[in-house]
């Protein structure tokens, strides 16, 4: 168990600092920039460290009802960190400053035309979380111990791609990339492993 305290924050910050991100593409990206947040907070019982995972509102045009990390598209001129913090506030009314940022993971290119930057933040006070019903159906605290289990993730093949499809098993549901890939890389970073996930495939229904 990773107790939600300053020592855990330091350990995770050090793990993120030790992680060597893939270099940014020198050419202007053809993909639209987006950012998501791995927001670390206290678990439901208040002892373990957890991250926030949302269920998207059922009336949204894109990816309705799916599991997702808080986040969205970057506005013009906006950095991924700024976009991540803005989206966290818009979706969950959780206001954090850049001082809460512990690090960044690798950018993940999606089949639907986005380049997602995952931003790891420490949300010391998450008691005031209020999901925005326009975007979020529910918010869940996933203990880090959950994603560190050997059977938390698996990989499968599909006829449409030579790349492996990653799946995260959560509450009798299967969560796919990009969300599963980003959570998986964070699990690997916590273990001190520099595992790349850009080659992990999304299911066909997420290609649009």
C-alpha positions in Angstrom: 0.0 0.0 0.0 1.2 3.5 -0.8 0.0 5.7 2.1 -1.3 9.1 0.9 1.4 11.3 2.6 4.3 13.5 1.8 6.7 10.6 1.6 4.6 9.0 -1.1 4.4 12.3 -2.9 8.2 12.6 -2.9 8.7 9.0 -4.0 6.3 9.5 -7.0 7.8 12.8 -7.9 11.3 11.2 -8.0 10.0 8.3 -10.1 8.5 10.8 -12.6 11.7 12.9 -12.6 13.7 9.7 -13.4 11.5 8.8 -16.3 13.0 9.8 -19.6 10.1 10.9 -21.9 10.2 10.2 -25.6 11.5 13.4 -27.3 9.0 15.7 -28.9 8.7 15.6 -32.7 10.8 18.3 -34.2 8.2 18.8 -36.9 4.9 20.7 -36.3 2.5 17.9 -35.2 -0.3 17.0 -37.6 -2.3 15.7 -34.6 -4.4 17.9 -32.4 -2.9 18.4 -28.9 -4.7 17.2 -25.8 -3.9 16.5 -22.2 -5.2 14.2 -19.5 -4.6 14.1 -15.7 -3.4 11.4 -13.5 -4.6 13.1 -10.3 -3.3 11.4 -7.2 -5.4 11.7 -4.1 -6.5 9.7 -1.0 -8.4 6.5 -1.7 -12.0 6.0 -0.6 -10.9 4.7 2.8 -8.5 7.6 3.2 -5.3 5.6 3.7 -4.0 4.5 0.3 -3.0 6.7 -2.6 -5.4 6.6 -5.6 -5.9 8.3 -8.9 -9.2 9.8 -10.2 -11.0 8.0 -13.1 -14.3 9.3 -14.5 -17.2 7.8 -16.4 -18.1 10.2 -19.2 -21.6 11.5 -19.4 -24.0 9.5 -21.6 -25.1 12.5 -23.6 -21.7 13.5 -24.9 -21.1 13.4 -28.7 -17.8 11.5 -28.5 -16.9 8.5 -26.3 -20.1 8.8 -24.3 -20.3 6.5 -21.2 -16.7 5.5 -21.4 -14.1 5.4 -18.7 -11.6 8.2 -19.0 -9.0 10.2 -17.2 -10.0 13.9 -16.7 -8.8 15.9 -19.7 -9.5 17.3 -23.1 -8.2 19.3 -26.1 -5.6 22.0 -25.6 -6.9 25.5 -26.5 -4.9 27.6 -29.0 -1.6 28.6 -27.4 -2.2 26.5 -24.3 0.4 24.1 -22.9 -0.5 20.6 -22.1 0.0 21.3 -18.4 -2.2 24.3 -18.5 -4.9 22.4 -20.4 -4.7 19.5 -17.9 -5.2 21.8 -14.9 -8.0 23.7 -16.7 -9.8 20.5 -17.6 -9.5 19.1 -14.0 -11.2 22.3 -12.8 -13.9 22.2 -15.5 -14.7 18.5 -15.0 -14.3 18.0 -11.3 -14.1 21.6 -9.8 -10.6 20.6 -8.5 -8.4 23.7 -8.7 -4.7 23.0 -8.6 -1.6 25.1 -9.4 1.5 24.1 -11.4 3.2 23.4 -8.1 1.0 20.3 -7.9 2.5 18.8 -11.1 4.8 15.9 -10.4 5.8 15.1 -14.0 4.7 14.1 -17.5 4.5 10.7 -19.2 5.0 10.0 -22.9 2.7 11.6 -25.4 0.2 9.0 -26.9 -1.0 9.4 -30.5 -4.6 8.3 -30.9 -6.4 6.8 -33.9 -8.9 9.7 -33.8 -6.2 12.3 -34.5 -5.0 13.5 -31.0 -1.6 13.6 -29.3 -2.4 13.2 -25.6 0.1 14.4 -22.9 -0.5 12.7 -19.5 0.2 15.0 -16.6 0.7 13.6 -13.1 -0.5 15.8 -10.3 -0.8 15.6 -6.5 -4.3 16.6 -5.4 -3.8 17.0 -1.6 -7.3 18.2 -1.0 -9.9 16.4 -3.1 -12.8 16.7 -0.6 -14.4 19.4 -2.7 -14.6 17.3 -5.9 -17.9 18.1 -7.7 -18.4 16.3 -11.0 -19.7 18.6 -13.8 -22.8 16.8 -15.0 -22.4 18.2 -18.5 -19.2 16.1 -18.9 -19.0 13.6 -16.1 -21.4 10.9 -15.0 -19.4 9.8 -12.0 -15.8 9.9 -10.6 -14.0 7.1 -9.0 -10.9 6.7 -6.8 -8.7 3.8 -8.0 -6.1 2.7 -5.5 -2.6 2.4 -6.9 -2.4 -1.1 -5.4 -5.2 -2.0 -7.9 -3.1 -1.2 -11.0 0.0 -2.8 -9.5 -1.6 -6.3 -9.4 -0.3 -8.8 -11.9 -3.7 -9.4 -13.4 -4.7 -5.7 -13.7 -3.8 -5.5 -17.4 -3.8 -8.0 -20.3 -3.1 -7.8 -24.0 -5.0 -9.2 -26.9 -4.9 -9.2 -30.7 -7.3 -8.0 -33.3 -7.5 -8.7 -37.0 -7.4 -5.1 -38.0 -3.9 -4.3 -36.5 -0.6 -5.9 -35.9 -0.3 -4.0 -32.6 -1.3 -5.4 -29.3 -4.5 -4.1 -27.7 -4.1 -3.3 -24.0 -7.0 -3.8 -21.6 -7.3 -2.7 -17.9 -9.7 -4.8 -15.8 -11.8 -2.6 -13.5 -15.1 -3.4 -11.8 -16.1 -6.1 -14.3 -15.3 -3.7 -17.1 -12.5 -3.6 -19.7 -10.9 -0.2 -20.2 -8.9 0.2 -23.4 -6.3 2.6 -24.8 -5.6 5.4 -24.7 -6.7 5.4 -21.0 -5.5 1.9 -20.3 -2.1 2.6 -22.0 -1.5 5.7 -20.0 -2.4 4.1 -16.7 -0.2 1.1 -17.6 2.8 3.4 -18.3 2.2 5.2 -14.9 2.2 1.7 -13.2 5.5 1.0 -14.9 7.0 4.4 -13.9 6.1 3.7 -10.3 8.1 0.5 -10.6 11.1 2.2 -12.0 10.6 0.8 -15.5 10.8 3.0 -18.7 8.1 1.1 -20.6 6.9 2.6 -23.8 3.2 2.4 -24.7 2.8 4.4 -28.0 2.7 1.1 -29.9 -0.2 -0.3 -27.8 -3.3 -0.4 -29.9 -6.8 0.9 -29.4 -9.9 -1.2 -30.1 -11.5 -0.5 -33.5 -14.5 1.3 -31.9 -12.1 4.0 -30.6 -10.6 4.7 -34.0 -13.1 7.4 -34.9 
